[in-house]
Amino acid sequence: MFTLGDIARKGARLHGRREALVFASTRVTYRGLDERSNRLANALVAAGLARGETIGILAENTHKYMESYFAASKAGLVVTPLNFRLSDAELTHIINDAEVRLLLLGDRYEDVARRIHGGLKTVRSLVAFEGPAEGMLDYEQMLETASAVDPGADVDEDDLALLMYTGGTTGLPKGVMLSHRNLITGLLCLTQQYQFTARDATCMMLPLFHVSFWPAFCHLMVGGKVVVVRRPELGAILQAVQKERCTHLNAVPTLYNWLLEFEGLDDYDLSSLRLMTYAGSPIPARVLQSCMAKFGNIFAQGYGLTEAAPVVTALMPEDHILEGPGSARLKSVGREGLVVEVKIAGDDGRELPVGEVGEVAVRGPNITRGYWKNPELTVEKIRDGWLFTGDMGSVDEEGYLYLVDRKADMIITGGENVYPAETEAVLYRHPAVYECVVVSAPDEKWGERVQAVVVLKPGAIATEDELVAHCKESLAGYKCPKKVEFWDKIPKSTVGKILRREVKVRFWEGQDKVIG
């Protein structure tokens, strides 16, 4: 039996004096990480949290985020990490749906909690990471007064560890239930896949509220170092890699594009990097070629999803062939991971032959047990042990997976999931909008962008800026259209259904890869 909390316990025993976490001027050893997470676990229990209850975290990256993950596990609690980009209404919905009892807050997010506190139905306590803050418990004071002895809660590997929310086709986020077994299995797979060791150090700059937290856990499993960067600012990333001699960097393609264009890039010593991974959206061929020319053939692509914790497939550095035989593999997302099976399924759920397009289905011990408070969706998405992802694709004779479209029309922009129905619902609330459709479109900066096509009501006037601003009143910024086109009419079927794919094709025509 192995749980998230055991990563900290084992780390203390095997790598006690080695540095585990680095954040700004703070440096925490493995022994220190174990002790601090013990103290927090005991403090959470003392605050009235009972086994199986949920805590929420609303914060930018900090070493305290990782401490909280481990502490919750040691106390037998569930963690709901919250996307700080969400609107007040979205955060309120998730916190209430997850039945969060205690909310941990990072610097700058105390005011958000105060704004929404009146609408929170289950939250009993607020804790400020960077306290003291009025009306809130102080994180460091909680640790100072709590016992450093492991609480010894009875936690099983099949217990719920994380309740992570992703976008929903109806517009409401859905809670993905991940057990300790799901997470540990996925992390072990990734650790083996990328051959991480105690000599490695990762620059953890993608948000720790996202399943892209995997490099931090993987490195801590093997005695490596995790250099936490508060937010993905290029100067801070480059300085961290240079100063801490990071060997690994995980980013979305958008960030790698920005990195190439960063003034002063050549002033930094990045020679320690041995692996640069990416996922979340297509990477333009030009960007990949430039990255490989700059850093060498050290790139690997991952395809995964929250429900798979997060591993499905990987395209390894040896598969990154730019020209000649084997170069076609760059249009794939690689082959299945050690612990997961992938099949291409027809409408009846049966496996299709090599080369035929169907829905990508995956199974393995890393796959979610289902969706929180949503048995109907669970039964719909998980059938006979297979998770049906909603992505459409095919496999070749060697098992490389090629994605061709998204069955559910989801957009991934800058690594964030956007469901068109949610954005469309807000656009329709604007008095000038007669019809609209939201699709993905290729974007050099974001990989994919949220593209809106709007038909205005007769005689009505609206501008692109006006409609984008209207969306921002109700939605997180990444869910709002990056561009709006005004059309006289939107293509429809004979029964009046909007032909979303026909709209999308107009933007993607001539592109090598539609999704990644």
C-alpha positions as CSV (number, residue, x, y, z in Angstrom):
1,M,0.0,0.0,0.0
2,F,1.4,3.4,-1.0
3,T,-0.2,6.8,-0.8
4,L,0.8,10.4,-1.6
5,G,1.7,10.9,2.1
6,D,4.2,8.0,1.8
7,I,6.2,10.1,-0.8
8,A,7.1,12.5,2.0
9,R,7.7,9.7,4.6
10,K,10.0,7.7,2.3
11,G,11.8,10.8,1.2
12,A,12.7,11.6,4.8
13,R,14.0,8.1,5.4
14,L,16.0,7.7,2.2
15,H,17.0,11.3,1.3
16,G,16.7,13.2,4.7
17,R,19.3,15.9,4.2
18,R,18.9,16.4,0.5
19,E,17.0,19.4,-0.7
20,A,13.4,18.5,-1.7
21,L,11.8,21.9,-2.4
22,V,13.2,25.3,-3.4
23,F,11.0,28.3,-3.5
24,A,12.4,31.8,-3.7
25,S,14.7,32.0,-0.7
26,T,13.1,29.0,1.1
27,R,14.9,25.6,0.9
28,V,13.2,22.6,2.4
29,T,15.0,19.2,2.9
30,Y,13.2,15.9,2.6
31,R,13.3,15.6,6.4
32,G,11.8,19.1,6.7
33,L,9.1,18.3,4.2
34,D,8.1,15.3,6.1
35,E,8.0,17.2,9.4
36,R,6.2,20.2,8.1
37,S,3.5,18.1,6.4
38,N,3.1,16.1,9.6
39,R,2.6,19.4,11.5
40,L,0.0,20.6,9.0
41,A,-1.8,17.3,9.0
42,N,-2.1,17.5,12.8
43,A,-3.2,21.1,12.6
44,L,-5.9,20.3,10.1
45,V,-7.3,17.5,12.4
46,A,-7.2,19.9,15.3
47,A,-9.1,22.4,13.2
48,G,-12.0,19.9,13.1
49,L,-11.3,18.2,9.8
50,A,-12.5,14.6,9.8
51,R,-11.2,11.7,7.7
52,G,-12.6,11.8,4.2
53,E,-13.5,15.5,4.3
54,T,-12.2,18.0,1.7
55,I,-9.8,20.9,1.8
56,G,-9.5,23.4,-1.0
57,I,-6.3,25.3,-2.2
58,L,-6.6,28.6,-4.0
59,A,-3.0,29.8,-4.6
60,E,-0.2,30.4,-7.0
61,N,2.7,28.0,-6.8
62,T,4.5,27.8,-3.5
63,H,6.3,25.1,-1.6
64,K,3.4,25.2,0.8
65,Y,1.1,23.9,-1.9
66,M,3.2,20.6,-2.0
67,E,3.2,20.5,1.8
68,S,-0.6,20.7,1.7
69,Y,-0.9,17.8,-0.7
70,F,1.2,15.6,1.5
71,A,-0.4,16.8,4.8
72,A,-4.0,16.1,3.5
73,S,-3.0,12.6,2.6
74,K,-1.4,11.9,6.0
75,A,-4.6,13.1,7.7
76,G,-6.9,11.1,5.4
77,L,-8.3,14.2,3.7
78,V,-9.2,15.0,0.1
79,V,-7.7,17.9,-1.8
80,T,-9.6,20.1,-4.3
81,P,-7.0,22.3,-6.0
82,L,-8.7,25.4,-7.4
83,N,-7.9,27.2,-10.6
84,F,-7.2,30.8,-9.6
85,R,-8.1,32.1,-13.0
86,L,-11.8,31.2,-12.5
87,S,-14.4,33.8,-11.9
88,D,-16.0,34.2,-8.4
89,A,-19.1,32.4,-9.6
90,E,-17.1,29.4,-10.9
91,L,-15.1,29.1,-7.8
92,T,-18.2,29.3,-5.6
93,H,-19.8,26.5,-7.6
94,I,-16.8,24.2,-7.3
95,I,-16.1,24.8,-3.6
96,N,-19.8,24.1,-2.8
97,D,-20.0,21.1,-5.1
98,A,-16.8,19.6,-3.6
99,E,-18.1,20.3,0.0
100,V,-14.8,22.0,0.9
101,R,-14.5,22.4,4.7
102,L,-11.3,24.4,4.9
103,L,-9.8,26.7,2.3
104,L,-6.0,27.4,2.1
105,L,-5.3,30.7,0.4
106,G,-2.2,32.0,-1.2
107,D,-1.0,35.6,-1.3
108,R,-3.5,37.9,-3.2
109,Y,-6.4,35.4,-2.9
110,E,-7.5,36.3,0.6
111,D,-9.6,39.0,-1.0
112,V,-11.2,36.6,-3.4
113,A,-12.2,34.4,-0.4
114,R,-13.7,37.4,1.4
115,R,-15.8,38.3,-1.7
116,I,-17.3,34.8,-2.1
117,H,-17.4,33.7,1.5
118,G,-21.0,34.6,1.9
119,G,-21.9,32.1,-0.8
120,L,-19.8,29.2,0.5
121,K,-22.1,26.6,2.1
122,T,-19.6,24.2,3.7
123,V,-16.4,26.1,4.4
124,R,-15.8,26.5,8.1
125,S,-12.2,27.8,8.1
126,L,-9.9,30.0,6.0
127,V,-6.2,29.7,6.2
128,A,-3.7,32.2,4.8
129,F,-0.4,30.9,3.5
130,E,1.2,34.3,3.9
131,G,-0.6,35.4,7.1
132,P,-1.6,36.9,9.3
133,A,-4.8,38.0,7.6
134,E,-7.9,39.3,9.3
135,G,-10.5,36.5,10.0
136,M,-8.1,33.8,8.9
137,L,-5.9,31.2,10.5
138,D,-2.1,31.7,9.9
139,Y,-0.5,28.8,8.1
140,E,2.9,29.1,9.8
141,Q,1.4,29.6,13.3
142,M,-0.7,26.4,12.8
143,L,2.5,24.5,12.0
144,E,4.4,26.0,15.0
145,T,1.8,24.9,17.5
146,A,1.1,21.4,16.0
147,S,2.9,18.1,16.7
148,A,5.6,17.0,14.3
149,V,4.7,13.4,14.9
150,D,3.1,11.6,11.9
151,P,-0.7,11.5,12.6
152,G,-0.8,7.9,11.5
153,A,-4.3,8.1,9.9
154,D,-5.6,4.9,8.4
155,V,-5.4,5.7,4.7
156,D,-6.0,3.1,2.0
157,E,-4.6,3.4,-1.6
158,D,-8.1,3.1,-2.9
159,D,-9.3,6.1,-0.8
160,L,-10.0,9.3,-2.6
161,A,-7.0,11.6,-2.7
162,L,-7.8,14.4,-5.1
163,L,-11.1,15.8,-6.4
164,M,-10.0,17.8,-9.5
165,Y,-12.4,19.8,-11.5
166,T,-12.3,20.0,-15.3
167,G,-14.6,21.8,-17.8
168,G,-17.9,20.2,-18.7
169,T,-19.8,19.9,-21.9
170,T,-22.9,21.5,-20.2
171,G,-20.8,24.4,-19.0
172,L,-20.5,23.2,-15.4
173,P,-17.1,21.9,-14.3
174,K,-17.1,18.2,-13.3
175,G,-15.2,16.7,-10.4
176,V,-12.8,13.9,-11.3
177,M,-12.2,11.5,-8.5
178,L,-8.6,10.3,-8.2
179,S,-7.5,7.7,-5.6
180,H,-4.1,7.3,-4.2
181,R,-3.7,4.2,-6.4
182,N,-4.6,6.2,-9.5
183,L,-2.1,8.9,-8.8
184,I,0.8,6.7,-7.6
185,T,0.4,4.4,-10.6
186,G,0.5,7.3,-13.0
187,L,3.5,8.9,-11.3
188,L,5.5,5.7,-11.2
189,C,4.8,5.3,-14.9
190,L,6.0,8.8,-15.7
191,T,9.1,8.4,-13.5
192,Q,10.1,5.2,-15.3
193,Q,9.2,6.7,-18.7
194,Y,11.4,9.7,-18.3
195,Q,14.1,8.0,-16.2
196,F,14.1,10.5,-13.4
197,T,16.6,10.0,-10.6
198,A,17.9,11.7,-7.5
199,R,20.3,13.6,-9.7
200,D,17.5,15.4,-11.5
201,A,15.9,18.7,-10.7
202,T,12.7,20.0,-12.3
203,C,11.6,23.6,-12.7
204,M,8.0,23.5,-11.5
205,M,6.4,26.5,-13.1
206,L,3.1,25.2,-14.5
207,P,0.2,25.6,-12.0
208,L,0.1,23.1,-9.1
209,F,-3.7,23.2,-9.2
210,H,-3.4,21.3,-12.6
211,V,-2.6,17.7,-13.2
212,S,0.6,19.1,-14.8
213,F,1.9,18.9,-11.2
214,W,3.3,15.5,-12.1
215,P,7.0,16.5,-12.4
216,A,7.0,17.7,-8.8
217,F,5.7,14.4,-7.4
218,C,7.8,12.3,-9.8
219,H,11.1,14.0,-8.7
220,L,10.1,13.8,-5.0
221,M,9.5,10.0,-5.4
222,V,13.2,9.5,-6.4
223,G,15.0,12.0,-4.3
224,G,15.3,14.7,-6.9
225,K,14.8,18.4,-6.4
226,V,11.7,20.5,-7.1
227,V,12.4,24.2,-7.9
228,V,9.0,25.9,-7.5
229,V,8.4,29.1,-9.5
230,R,5.4,31.1,-8.4
231,R,4.1,31.8,-11.9
232,P,5.3,31.0,-15.5
233,E,7.3,34.2,-16.0
234,L,10.1,33.6,-18.4
235,G,12.8,35.6,-16.5
236,A,12.0,33.7,-13.3
237,I,12.0,30.3,-15.1
238,L,15.4,31.0,-16.8
239,Q,17.0,32.2,-13.6
240,A,15.7,29.1,-11.7
241,V,17.0,26.7,-14.3
242,Q,20.4,28.4,-14.4
243,K,20.8,28.8,-10.6
244,E,19.5,25.4,-9.5
245,R,21.0,23.5,-12.5
246,C,17.6,22.1,-13.4
247,T,17.6,19.1,-15.7
248,H,13.9,19.0,-16.6
249,L,11.4,21.6,-17.7
250,N,7.7,20.9,-18.5
251,A,5.7,23.5,-20.3
252,V,2.9,24.0,-22.8
253,P,4.0,24.8,-26.4
254,T,2.9,28.4,-25.9
255,L,5.6,28.9,-23.3
256,Y,8.3,27.4,-25.5
257,N,7.3,29.8,-28.2
258,W,7.6,32.7,-25.8
259,L,11.0,31.3,-24.6
260,L,12.4,31.4,-28.1
261,E,11.4,35.0,-28.5
262,F,12.7,36.1,-25.0
263,E,15.2,38.9,-25.2
264,G,18.4,37.9,-23.4
265,L,17.8,34.1,-23.7
266,D,21.4,33.6,-24.7
267,D,22.5,35.3,-21.5
268,Y,21.4,32.3,-19.4
269,D,23.3,29.0,-19.0
270,L,20.7,26.3,-19.6
271,S,23.1,23.5,-20.4
272,S,21.9,21.5,-17.4
273,L,18.6,20.6,-19.2
274,R,18.5,17.0,-20.4
275,L,14.7,16.8,-21.0
276,M,12.0,19.3,-22.0
277,T,8.5,17.9,-22.0
278,Y,5.4,19.5,-23.5
279,A,1.6,18.7,-23.7
280,G,-1.7,20.4,-23.9
281,S,-2.0,21.7,-27.4
282,P,-0.4,21.4,-30.9
283,I,3.2,22.7,-31.2
284,P,3.8,24.5,-34.5
285,A,6.4,22.8,-36.6
286,R,8.4,26.0,-36.8
287,V,8.5,26.3,-33.0
288,L,9.6,22.7,-32.5
289,Q,12.3,23.0,-35.1
290,S,13.6,26.2,-33.5
291,C,13.5,24.6,-30.0
292,M,15.4,21.5,-31.2
293,A,18.0,23.7,-33.0
294,K,18.5,25.7,-29.8
295,F,18.4,23.0,-27.1
296,G,19.0,19.7,-29.0
297,N,16.9,16.6,-29.4
298,I,15.7,16.5,-25.7
299,F,12.0,17.1,-26.3
300,A,9.2,14.7,-25.4
301,Q,5.5,15.1,-25.9
302,G,2.8,13.8,-23.5
303,Y,-0.8,13.1,-24.1
304,G,-3.0,12.7,-21.1
305,L,-6.0,13.9,-19.2
306,T,-7.0,14.5,-15.6
307,E,-9.0,11.3,-15.6
308,A,-5.8,9.3,-16.4
309,A,-3.7,10.9,-13.6
310,P,-2.6,12.0,-16.3
311,V,-0.6,9.5,-18.4
312,V,-1.8,8.0,-21.6
313,T,0.9,8.2,-24.3
314,A,4.3,9.8,-24.9
315,L,6.3,10.7,-27.9
316,M,9.9,10.3,-26.8
317,P,13.0,12.3,-27.9
318,E,14.0,9.5,-30.3
319,D,10.7,9.9,-32.0
320,H,11.3,13.6,-32.7
321,I,12.6,13.2,-36.2
322,L,12.3,16.3,-38.2
323,E,13.0,15.0,-41.7
324,G,13.2,11.8,-43.6
325,P,12.0,8.3,-42.5
326,G,10.1,8.4,-39.3
327,S,9.3,12.1,-39.5
328,A,5.6,11.3,-39.9
329,R,5.6,10.3,-36.2
330,L,5.7,13.9,-35.2
331,K,2.1,14.1,-36.2
332,S,1.3,11.5,-33.5
333,V,1.2,11.8,-29.7
334,G,3.3,8.7,-29.2
335,R,2.7,5.3,-27.7
336,E,0.9,4.1,-24.6
337,G,2.5,4.3,-21.2
338,L,3.6,1.2,-19.2
339,V,0.5,1.1,-17.0
340,V,-2.2,2.1,-19.5
341,E,-3.8,0.4,-22.5
342,V,-5.1,2.4,-25.5
343,K,-7.7,1.3,-28.0
344,I,-9.6,2.9,-30.9
345,A,-13.2,2.2,-30.4
346,G,-16.2,2.3,-32.8
347,D,-19.6,3.4,-31.8
348,D,-20.3,0.0,-30.3
349,G,-17.3,0.2,-28.1
350,R,-15.4,-2.6,-30.0
351,E,-11.8,-2.1,-31.0
352,L,-11.2,-0.9,-34.6
353,P,-8.5,-2.2,-36.9
354,V,-5.2,-0.3,-37.3
355,G,-5.6,2.9,-39.3
356,E,-9.3,3.3,-38.7
357,V,-10.6,6.5,-36.9
358,G,-12.7,6.1,-33.8
359,E,-12.8,7.3,-30.2
360,V,-9.7,6.9,-28.1
361,A,-10.4,4.7,-25.0
362,V,-8.0,4.0,-22.2
363,R,-7.9,1.7,-19.2
364,G,-5.5,0.9,-16.4
365,P,-5.0,1.4,-12.6
366,N,-4.4,5.1,-13.2
367,I,-7.9,5.7,-14.5
368,T,-10.4,7.6,-12.4
369,R,-13.1,5.8,-10.5
370,G,-15.6,8.3,-11.9
371,Y,-17.2,11.7,-11.6
372,W,-18.2,13.2,-8.3
373,K,-21.9,13.2,-7.7
374,N,-22.5,12.3,-11.3
375,P,-23.2,8.6,-11.7
376,E,-24.8,9.2,-15.1
377,L,-21.7,10.7,-16.6
378,T,-19.6,8.0,-15.0
379,V,-21.6,5.2,-16.6
380,E,-21.5,7.1,-19.9
381,K,-17.8,7.7,-19.9
382,I,-16.5,4.5,-18.3
383,R,-17.7,1.3,-19.8
384,D,-16.3,-2.2,-19.1
385,G,-13.3,-0.6,-17.5
386,W,-12.5,1.6,-20.4
387,L,-12.5,5.4,-20.2
388,F,-13.9,6.9,-23.4
389,T,-11.9,10.2,-23.8
390,G,-14.0,12.0,-26.3
391,D,-10.9,12.4,-28.5
392,M,-11.0,10.8,-32.0
393,G,-7.9,9.2,-33.4
394,S,-6.2,6.1,-35.0
395,V,-3.2,4.0,-34.3
396,D,-0.6,2.7,-36.8
397,E,1.1,-0.7,-36.9
398,E,3.6,0.3,-34.3
399,G,1.1,1.6,-31.8
400,Y,1.6,5.3,-32.4
401,L,-1.6,7.3,-31.7
402,Y,-2.7,10.0,-34.0
403,L,-5.4,12.4,-32.8
404,V,-7.7,13.8,-35.5
405,D,-10.5,15.6,-33.6
406,R,-12.3,16.0,-30.4
407,K,-15.7,14.3,-30.2
408,A,-16.8,16.7,-27.5
409,D,-15.5,19.9,-29.3
410,M,-13.2,20.8,-26.4
411,I,-10.6,23.4,-27.0
412,I,-7.2,23.3,-25.3
413,T,-5.7,26.8,-25.3
414,G,-2.4,27.4,-23.5
415,G,-2.9,24.1,-21.6
416,E,-6.4,25.0,-20.3
417,N,-9.6,23.1,-21.3
418,V,-12.4,25.2,-22.7
419,Y,-15.8,23.8,-23.6
420,P,-17.5,25.9,-26.3
421,A,-21.0,25.5,-24.8
422,E,-19.9,27.5,-21.7
423,T,-18.6,30.4,-23.8
424,E,-21.5,30.3,-26.2
425,A,-24.0,30.5,-23.4
426,V,-22.4,33.8,-22.2
427,L,-22.2,35.2,-25.7
428,Y,-25.9,34.6,-26.2
429,R,-26.7,36.7,-23.2
430,H,-25.4,39.8,-25.1
431,P,-28.4,41.7,-26.5
432,A,-26.9,42.1,-30.0
433,V,-26.1,38.4,-30.6
434,Y,-28.5,36.5,-32.7
435,E,-26.4,33.3,-33.3
436,C,-22.9,32.2,-32.3
437,V,-20.6,29.3,-32.4
438,V,-17.3,28.8,-30.6
439,V,-14.5,26.6,-32.1
440,S,-10.8,26.1,-31.8
441,A,-8.5,27.9,-34.3
442,P,-4.8,27.6,-34.8
443,D,-2.8,30.2,-32.9
444,E,1.0,30.8,-33.0
445,K,1.0,32.0,-29.4
446,W,-1.5,29.7,-27.7
447,G,-1.4,26.6,-29.9
448,E,-5.2,26.8,-30.1
449,R,-7.3,29.8,-29.5
450,V,-11.0,30.3,-28.6
451,Q,-12.5,31.6,-31.8
452,A,-16.0,32.9,-31.9
453,V,-18.2,33.4,-34.9
454,V,-21.2,35.7,-34.4
455,V,-24.3,36.7,-36.3
456,L,-25.8,39.9,-35.0
457,K,-29.5,40.6,-34.7
458,P,-30.9,42.8,-37.6
459,G,-29.9,46.4,-37.0
460,A,-27.8,45.6,-33.9
461,I,-24.2,46.8,-33.6
462,A,-21.4,45.2,-31.5
463,T,-17.6,45.1,-31.7
464,E,-15.1,42.4,-31.1
465,D,-13.8,44.2,-28.0
466,E,-17.3,44.6,-26.6
467,L,-18.2,40.9,-26.9
468,V,-14.9,39.9,-25.4
469,A,-15.4,42.3,-22.5
470,H,-18.9,40.9,-22.1
471,C,-17.5,37.4,-21.7
472,K,-14.9,38.5,-19.2
473,E,-17.6,39.6,-16.9
474,S,-18.7,36.0,-16.4
475,L,-15.8,33.8,-17.4
476,A,-12.2,33.1,-16.7
477,G,-10.1,35.0,-19.2
478,Y,-8.8,31.8,-21.0
479,K,-12.4,30.8,-21.7
480,C,-13.2,34.1,-23.5
481,P,-12.8,34.5,-27.3
482,K,-9.3,35.6,-28.4
483,K,-10.9,36.6,-31.7
484,V,-14.5,37.2,-32.9
485,E,-15.5,37.1,-36.5
486,F,-18.9,38.5,-37.7
487,W,-20.6,36.4,-40.4
488,D,-23.9,36.9,-42.2
489,K,-24.9,33.4,-41.5
490,I,-23.5,30.2,-39.8
491,P,-23.6,27.0,-41.8
492,K,-26.4,24.6,-40.6
493,S,-27.7,21.2,-41.5
494,T,-31.1,20.6,-43.2
495,V,-32.7,20.4,-39.7
496,G,-31.1,23.7,-38.6
497,K,-28.3,22.3,-36.5
498,I,-25.1,24.4,-36.5
499,L,-22.4,22.6,-38.4
500,R,-19.6,23.2,-35.9
501,R,-17.1,21.1,-37.7
502,E,-17.6,23.0,-40.9
503,V,-16.9,26.3,-39.1
504,K,-13.9,24.8,-37.5
505,V,-12.4,23.5,-40.8
506,R,-12.4,27.0,-42.2
507,F,-9.9,28.0,-39.6
508,W,-7.8,24.9,-39.6
509,E,-7.6,24.4,-43.4
510,G,-4.0,23.7,-44.4
511,Q,-2.8,22.8,-40.9
512,D,-0.8,19.6,-40.5
513,K,-2.3,18.8,-37.1
514,V,-5.7,19.7,-35.8
515,I,-5.2,18.9,-32.1
516,G,-2.5,17.7,-29.8
